[in-house]
Amino acid sequence: MANRDYIFNIRISKETYEKVRREAKENAESISNLLRKVINDGLDIASSVSSEFRDKENKFKNIVSYYNVKLARDIPCSRCGTIIKSSKDATVGETNSGRKYYFCARCK
């Protein structure tokens, strides 16, 4: 089967059009080619960032139990990174292997 290109028709402001036209001219390429690159690169970046967030959340899927603790020392929240101060309450999520994740009140 042959590779087939598709056409997008979109409306943009005159200001945006001028920016794109200027950028294409500076790079000695067509507007169409520049926009094709922007869309492809943008999709790659969005996919990469999305999978990073998905991977971060997936690491918590192996948690089998939760319990509340009073901390003896400052520790970062496993989800948002906020420092949970010693003597404050936190929630611990534990996996079958004994791995513990500490969550602040906002993320529990």
N, C-alpha and C positions, 0 to 999 in steps of 0.2 A: 504494500500500500504506500502511496506517495506521501511525503511530508506536505502538509497543507497549512498555509497561514490563514489566520482569521483577522478580521478588521474590527477594531473598537472605534465607535464614534462617541466622543465625549465633548462636553462644553467646558471651557476654561476661561478665566478672565483674560482680558487683554494684557494685563500686567504679567500674568503667568506665561502667556504665550510669548511675550517679548523676552522674558528671562530664558525660556527654553530655546528660542531662536538664537539669542546671543550665545548661549552655552554651546549650541550645536555649531555655530559659526566659528567660535574660538577653538573648537576641537576638530574642525574641518570634517564634519560629518553631517548627515541629513538629520532633520528633526525626527523623522520616523525611526531611524536607527538609534538615536540618542534615547528616545522614549522606550524603545524595545529593551535597551540595556537597563534603563532605570527600573522598568517593571520586573525584568528577570532578576536583577540584583535585589530589588526590594522584596520580592517573594522569597528569595533565598535567605535573606536576613530575617524576615518575619518567621519563616519556618524554623530557623536555627534558634531564635529567641524563644519561640513557642515551645520547642522541644526541651530547652533548658528549664523553663518553668514547669513543664510536665514532669521532667526527671526529678526536680526538687520535690514536687508533691508526691511522686510515686515512691520516694524513699520512705515515706511514712506509712505506706500501705501494708507493711509487714508488722505493724504494731498490733500486739495481741492483748495488751492490757494497759489501763491508765490508772494512775493513783495520784493523790495529792501529797505534797511534801512541803516542809519548811526548810529552806536552803541554809546551809552552813557557810556558804561562800557565794560570791557573785558569780553568775554564770549567764552566757548569752542564750537567748531564746533560739531554739533550733529552727524555727520557721522564719522569724523576722529579724533576728540578730540583736534585738533590744536586750540590754543588760538587765537581768533580774537580780536585784540586790539581795545580799545575805539577810536572813531572818524573814524574808517575804515568802508567801505561798507561791508554789508553782505546780504545774501538772507534769507528771512524767509519763511518757509513753514507752513501753518496753516490748521488744521483739522476742521471739522464741530463743534466739541466740544470746539474749541478755543485753543487747544494744539498747541504750537509753537515750531518749530525746526529751529535752526540757522545754516546756512551753510557758510563755507568760500568760497572764490573765486574759489578754486580748486574743491570743492565738489558740488557746486550749480547745 
